[in-house]
Amino acid sequence: MILFGSVALGLLAGILRGGRLDALARLPFRWLWLIPVGLVLRYLAFSDALLSRAEWLSPVVYGASVFVLAVILVRNIALMGTEFLLLGLACNALVIFSNGGHMPVAIDAIRATGRQSLVDALLTTGKVAHAIIMTNETHFRWLGDIFPIPPQLPFPSVFSLGDLFTAVGVLILLALGTMDSAVRPLPWGRAHESVTLPAGDVPRTSSQV
């Protein structure tokens, strides 16, 4: 999955630039407790249990998860990278809502991952879980899962432009977070309460990344 790669690259980039993992614990992330709520709602929206029993509820639950995650990101917009996370969330929400609560997937992209069983299932039924086969009637095709991760790499799969924006946001947040430089000033006031750093630590600016 592309997100795993962005996490690894973000941490590695920060550490190579002199950052430390314990600096992430000092990130002034607000409303952290809401993150599990948003993620659980997203999981439930595309779970087999819901799709098989009350598929009409899937877009409703997914919409609730998008709202919760968007609120969290807006509340933490002072953290570098959250703008990309918001953009990724918006792109994926747009393509999913405009296609009846399903994520359109390009068959050629799936083939490129080597997952032939998924190709066969999509060609047979037209959809698998929350994924549907991309056709000429698909809305916002360019926002669907059109980019393949080849089988030569770990976790071969497909991803969307929204997923890419999300990965970039995670990479930036983690890289700068390990260097105590993830917080930016906002024009309408203090971004967050000041964070106390251990003696000798000097916050870095984003230009030092």
C-alpha positions as CSV (number, residue, x, y, z in Angstrom):
1,M,0.0,0.0,0.0
2,I,1.3,3.4,-0.9
3,L,0.6,4.8,2.6
4,F,3.1,2.3,4.1
5,G,5.8,3.6,1.8
6,S,5.1,7.2,2.7
7,V,5.3,6.5,6.4
8,A,8.7,4.8,6.0
9,L,10.0,7.5,3.7
10,G,8.8,10.3,5.9
11,L,10.4,8.8,9.0
12,L,13.6,8.0,7.1
13,A,13.9,11.5,5.6
14,G,13.4,13.1,9.0
15,I,16.0,10.9,10.8
16,L,18.5,11.4,8.0
17,R,18.1,15.2,8.5
18,G,18.8,14.9,12.2
19,G,15.3,14.3,13.5
20,R,14.2,12.0,16.2
21,L,11.2,9.7,16.6
22,D,10.4,11.0,20.1
23,A,9.8,14.4,18.6
24,L,6.6,13.1,17.1
25,A,5.1,12.8,20.6
26,R,5.5,16.5,20.9
27,L,3.3,17.3,17.9
28,P,0.5,19.5,19.1
29,F,-2.2,17.4,17.4
30,R,-5.7,18.4,18.5
31,W,-8.7,16.2,18.8
32,L,-6.6,13.1,18.4
33,W,-9.3,11.0,20.0
34,L,-11.6,11.6,16.9
35,I,-9.2,9.8,14.5
36,P,-10.2,6.3,15.6
37,V,-13.9,7.3,15.2
38,G,-13.3,8.5,11.6
39,L,-11.3,5.4,10.7
40,V,-13.8,3.0,12.3
41,L,-16.6,4.6,10.3
42,R,-14.6,4.3,7.1
43,Y,-13.9,0.7,7.8
44,L,-17.6,0.0,8.5
45,A,-18.7,1.9,5.4
46,F,-16.9,-0.6,3.1
47,S,-17.2,-3.7,5.3
48,D,-18.7,-6.9,3.8
49,A,-21.2,-7.0,6.7
50,L,-22.7,-3.6,5.7
51,L,-22.4,-4.0,2.0
52,S,-24.1,-7.4,2.0
53,R,-27.0,-6.4,4.4
54,A,-27.6,-2.7,3.9
55,E,-25.6,-1.4,1.0
56,W,-27.6,1.8,0.8
57,L,-26.1,2.7,4.2
58,S,-22.5,2.6,2.9
59,P,-22.4,6.1,1.4
60,V,-24.1,7.5,4.6
61,V,-21.5,6.0,6.9
62,Y,-18.7,6.9,4.5
63,G,-20.0,10.5,4.5
64,A,-19.9,10.6,8.3
65,S,-16.3,9.3,8.2
66,V,-15.3,12.0,5.7
67,F,-16.9,14.7,7.9
68,V,-15.1,13.5,11.0
69,L,-11.7,13.3,9.3
70,A,-12.2,16.6,7.6
71,V,-13.0,18.3,10.9
72,I,-9.8,16.8,12.5
73,L,-7.6,18.0,9.6
74,V,-9.1,21.5,9.6
75,R,-8.6,21.8,13.3
76,N,-4.9,20.8,12.8
77,I,-4.3,22.8,9.6
78,A,-1.3,24.5,11.3
79,L,0.6,21.2,11.0
80,M,2.6,20.9,7.7
81,G,1.2,18.3,5.4
82,T,-2.4,18.5,6.5
83,E,-3.4,20.5,3.4
84,F,-2.4,17.5,1.3
85,L,-4.3,15.2,3.6
86,L,-7.4,17.3,3.1
87,L,-6.9,17.4,-0.6
88,G,-6.6,13.6,-0.8
89,L,-9.7,13.2,1.4
90,A,-11.6,15.5,-0.9
91,C,-10.5,13.9,-4.1
92,N,-11.4,10.4,-2.9
93,A,-14.8,11.6,-1.5
94,L,-15.7,13.3,-4.7
95,V,-15.1,10.3,-6.9
96,I,-16.7,7.8,-4.5
97,F,-19.9,9.9,-3.9
98,S,-20.3,10.7,-7.6
99,N,-20.2,7.0,-8.4
100,G,-22.8,5.8,-6.0
101,G,-20.6,5.2,-3.0
102,H,-18.1,3.1,-4.9
103,M,-14.5,3.6,-5.9
104,P,-14.0,3.0,-9.7
105,V,-11.0,0.9,-10.6
106,A,-9.2,0.7,-14.0
107,I,-9.0,-2.9,-15.1
108,D,-5.7,-2.3,-16.9
109,A,-4.2,-0.9,-13.7
110,I,-5.4,-4.0,-11.8
111,R,-3.8,-6.3,-14.4
112,A,-0.5,-4.4,-14.0
113,T,-0.5,-5.5,-10.4
114,G,-0.7,-9.1,-11.2
115,R,-3.9,-9.7,-9.2
116,Q,-5.7,-11.7,-11.8
117,S,-8.3,-13.0,-9.4
118,L,-9.5,-9.5,-8.7
119,V,-9.6,-8.8,-12.5
120,D,-11.7,-11.9,-13.0
121,A,-14.1,-11.0,-10.1
122,L,-14.5,-7.4,-11.4
123,L,-15.2,-8.6,-15.0
124,T,-17.7,-11.1,-13.7
125,T,-19.7,-9.1,-11.2
126,G,-18.8,-5.5,-12.0
127,K,-17.8,-4.8,-8.4
128,V,-15.9,-6.2,-5.5
129,A,-16.6,-4.8,-2.0
130,H,-16.6,-1.0,-2.6
131,A,-14.7,-1.1,-5.8
132,I,-16.4,-1.0,-9.2
133,I,-15.1,-1.5,-12.7
134,M,-14.4,1.7,-14.5
135,T,-16.4,2.3,-17.6
136,N,-17.2,5.2,-20.0
137,E,-20.1,6.2,-17.7
138,T,-17.8,6.6,-14.7
139,H,-17.7,10.1,-13.3
140,F,-14.3,11.7,-12.6
141,R,-12.4,8.7,-13.9
142,W,-9.1,10.5,-13.4
143,L,-9.7,10.4,-9.7
144,G,-10.3,6.7,-9.5
145,D,-7.8,3.9,-8.8
146,I,-5.8,4.2,-12.0
147,F,-2.2,4.0,-10.8
148,P,-0.7,0.5,-10.3
149,I,2.0,-0.7,-7.9
150,P,3.7,-3.6,-9.8
151,P,4.1,-7.0,-8.3
152,Q,7.9,-6.5,-8.1
153,L,7.3,-4.1,-5.2
154,P,5.8,-4.9,-1.8
155,F,2.0,-4.8,-1.5
156,P,1.1,-4.6,-5.2
157,S,-2.2,-2.7,-5.6
158,V,-3.8,0.3,-7.3
159,F,-4.1,3.8,-5.9
160,S,-5.8,7.0,-6.8
161,L,-4.7,10.7,-7.1
162,G,-6.3,11.2,-3.7
163,D,-4.3,8.4,-2.2
164,L,-1.1,10.0,-3.7
165,F,-2.0,13.4,-2.1
166,T,-2.6,11.6,1.2
167,A,0.8,9.8,1.0
168,V,2.5,13.1,0.3
169,G,0.8,14.7,3.3
170,V,1.8,11.8,5.6
171,L,5.4,12.0,4.4
172,I,5.7,15.8,5.0
173,L,4.1,15.6,8.4
174,L,6.3,12.8,9.6
175,A,9.5,14.1,8.2
176,L,9.0,17.6,9.6
177,G,7.5,16.2,12.8
178,T,10.7,14.3,13.7
179,M,12.6,17.6,13.3
180,D,10.2,19.7,15.5
181,S,9.4,21.9,12.5
182,A,5.9,20.7,11.5
183,V,4.0,23.7,13.0
184,R,3.6,26.8,10.9
185,P,2.2,30.2,11.9
186,L,-1.3,31.0,10.8
187,P,-2.5,34.5,9.8
188,W,-5.5,34.5,12.1
189,G,-3.6,33.9,15.3
190,R,-1.5,31.3,17.2
191,A,-1.4,28.0,15.4
192,H,-1.1,26.0,18.6
193,E,-0.1,26.5,22.1
194,S,3.7,26.6,22.5
195,V,5.4,23.3,22.8
196,T,8.1,22.9,25.4
197,L,11.3,21.3,23.9
198,P,14.0,19.6,25.9
199,A,17.0,21.8,26.7
200,G,19.3,22.2,23.8
201,D,16.6,21.5,21.2
202,V,16.2,24.3,18.6
203,P,13.1,24.1,16.4
204,R,13.9,23.9,12.7
205,T,12.1,25.7,9.9
206,S,10.6,23.9,7.0
207,S,13.4,25.4,4.7
208,Q,15.9,23.2,6.5
209,V,14.2,20.0,5.3
